């Protein structure tokens, strides 16, 4: 049956069996997942894909591979959907400092975070990430951080 050969169907089957796969297999799958998400209905992305992505957050080494898909689903979501479905699960990711790619990805997607996250949560969770980025040993992260500061300067009390 042709339906079961569809990439979206294969991706959903893989999502259902994530726990059976090694990290290297999962990372390769997650790298290609954004291309599949673009063709999925928003409801499927939010209800089937998103929970599986957040479950991978227990392994910090997998977070850089799941964040691009989380950000894509966040972009597709309304502000209300983001605040109820994404943000509560994303909050623990803000505290991850290693691997350094996690912080870099958050900084690269700061406009998305600032546009959909309520001011109170920005001050509580996003600002500590930014302040930590300023103290980073990575010049790339420091430079990116300095470039985005003007976008949220009005929120600093």
N, C-alpha and C positions, 0 to 999 in steps of 0.2 A: 504494500500500500504506500503510495507516494507521500501521504501526509506524514508518516513516521520517519521519512528520510529528510524532512525539512530541518534546517539548522536550528530553528527555534525549538522544535520538538526534541531534537538531540540535546540541546543545551539544558532544557528542563529536566530531561532524564538524567543528565550528568549531575545537575544540581541536587537531585534527589539521592544521589549516591556519592556525594562529596566525601563523606567520612571513610570511604573505601580506598581513596586515592592518596598517593604520596604528595608531598608539598610541591615537587617539581612538576608533576602532572597538573596539579591544581593551578600553579602559577601560569603555566602555558594556557590553560583553559581561561583563566581570568583575564589574561592579556587580550584574548579575542572576544571576550564577552560584550564589551561596549558595542561592537558591530552588530551583535545579535539583539541587544536591548533596543537599539534604534528601530527595529522592525517589530518589536513586541507591543501589544497593547499596554498602556500605562498601568492598568489594574494588575496585569500579570507580573510586570516588573516590580510593582510595589508589594504584592502579596506573596509571590513565589520566589523571586530573585533576591529582593532586599533582605528578608530574614536570613537566608543562607549566607549572604555576604557578611552580615553582622556576626553570625556565629563564627566565622573565620577570624574575627577580631581577637579571639582568645590567644591566637598565635601571632605575636607582633611581626614576625617575618612575613606573614601573608598580607598584612594590612596594606603595604604599597601596591599590591596586586588587586585588591578589592576596592580601594578608594576611587579609581577612575570610574568604575561602574556605579558606585554610590553617588558620586558627583553627577554623573549623567542622569540617573534616576531623580536626583534632587532638582536638576535643571528642568526636567519634564514635569515635575510636581508643582502644584500651586503652593503658595506660601503656607496655607493652612495644612496641606498634606505634608509638606516638609516639616513643619513644626510638630505635627502629631506622629508621623511615621518614621521620619529620618532623624531629626535632631536628638530625641531622647536616647537613641541607640548610638548616635555619633559622638555624644559627649565623652565617653571613656577614651575614644580615639584621640581627643585633643590633648590628653596627658602623655601620649606615647612620644618618647624622645629618640628612641632607637628602634628600627633603623632611621637614619636621618632623612630618608626619602619621604617619610610620613609628614614631617614638618614642612618639607619643601612642597609637597602636594597641597597641603592646606594653604600655604602662602600663595601658591599659584592659582588657587581657587577662592581667594579671599573675597572677590567681588560677589561671587555666588553666596558665600556665607554671610556677608554683610547685608545682602539684599533680602535674605529670607529668615535670618535669625533675629529674634526680638532683642532689643537693646540690652535688657537685663542679662540675657544669656551671653551676649557678646562680651559684656563687662566681666561676667563670671568665668566664662570658659575660653573665649577667643583671645582676650587680652593676655592672659597668662601664657598662652601659646606664643603670641607675638613677642612678649617680653623675653621669653625663653629663647626665641629665635635670635633676638638681638645679642644674646650672650653666647650664641653658638660659635664653635671654632671654624665653621665653614664660611668663607668669604661670600660664596654664592648665596647662602641663606641670609646673611647679614645684609647684603646688597638688595636682595629682593624685599626683605623686610623694610628697609629704609625707603624703598620705592612705593610701598603700599601704605605707609604711615599717613600720608596726606589724605587718603581715601576714608579714613575713619577718625581723623584728629578731632572732629567735632563731637565725637562720642566720649572722649576722655574727659573725666571730671577733674 
